[in-house]
């Protein structure tokens, strides 16, 4: 879960796909001083992804 504070409401839940608008929101929030306590890389320098299916 990625729950920026403030407001303290989850922006991303487990299993959810990260879209460009969500990433822009989180990055702009970080730039404005928002705290992200939940991701493994709080600065969002990297994002861990899980591949779906095999190609």
N, C-alpha and C positions, 0 to 999 in steps of 0.2 A: 504494500500500500504506500502511496505517496500522499502525505497529508501536510500541505503547507500551512504554516502558522505565522501570522493570522491568515485566514479565518479559522483554521483548524478543521476544515471539512475535506475528506479525501478527494483528491483530484484524479487519482488512478487507483484502481482496485486490482487485486491479483487476477490474472487471466485477461485483463483488458488490453486491447491494442493501443499503443501510443501513437497518436496522430500528430501531425505537424502543429495544429492549433494548440493542443495540450502542451507540447514541448515549448512552444513560444510563450504560453502563459506561465509555465514554470520558470523558464529562463528570465522573463521580464520580472517575475516576482523576486527571484534571487537578486537581480540587479537593484531592486527597490528595497532590499533588506529582509525579505521573507525568509523564514527558516524552514528547511526541509529535513525533518528528523528521520524519515523512514527509508529513503533509498540507500542502497549500499554505497553509492557515490553521491553524497549530498550536494556537491557542486555541479552535478549532472555533466561531468566531463566525459563519463562513459555510461552506457546503459546496457545492462545485461538482457539479452533476448533469448527466447527459446524458439527454435525452428519448428514449424508445424509440418508434419508429414515428410515424405521423402520424394524427391524429384528424380 
